[in-house]
């Protein structure tokens, strides 16, 4: 059985009903995966693990490993 996801907009989206933000959804319990999508293309969903997303965000935040 598939459970519908509850999507939340990023706090950086500026609120409102715009279609230019990132949305995140977590399965009920336990959160073994995280789902991400762009508001303007809601049928395209990226699914990852909390560990992998944390690693990506850490790299982006620190600027490590990115081409110059």
N, C-alpha and C positions, 0 to 999 in steps of 0.2 A: 504494500500500500504506500502511495506517495503522499506526503504531507505538503500542503502549500507553504511556501516561505513567506515570512513577513519581512519586507524590504525596508531599510532605513536609509535616508539620504545622508550624505556626508555633511558635517557641520560647516564645511568650506563651500557648500553649494549655494549659500546665501538664502536658503529657505524658499518659500513660495512654491510655485508649481512649475518652475522652469524645467526644461529637459536637458540641462547641461551639467549634470553632476554624476558622481559615482554613488552607487547604492550598494549596501552590504546586507547579507542575510545569513543568519546562523540557524542550523537545524536545532530542534528543540533540545534534546540532551542525549548524549554528551556532544559538545561541539567538536567533532572530529574533522569537520570540514568547514570552510568559509566560502561563501558564494559572493562574487562581485559582478556588477554589471554597470554599464553606462546607461543613463536614463533615456537617451535618445535611441538606443538599440536594446531594449529590454529582453529580447529573445536570445541575445548572445551573452552567455554567462561563463565566467571564469571560476572554476572551483579549485581550491587549494587547501593546504593544511594551515593551522595556526602557526606552526613552526616555520614553514616556508614563507608565509606572509610576513612574519616578524623579521626574518632574515632579509627579505627584499626591502622592507621599510627601513631597516637599520642601514643597509647599503645606500639607499637613496638619501636618507637623512645625513649620513656622514660623507657622502660623495665618494665612497670607496669603490674601486673597481669599475668605474664608469669611464668610457672613452672620452678623451679631452677634446 
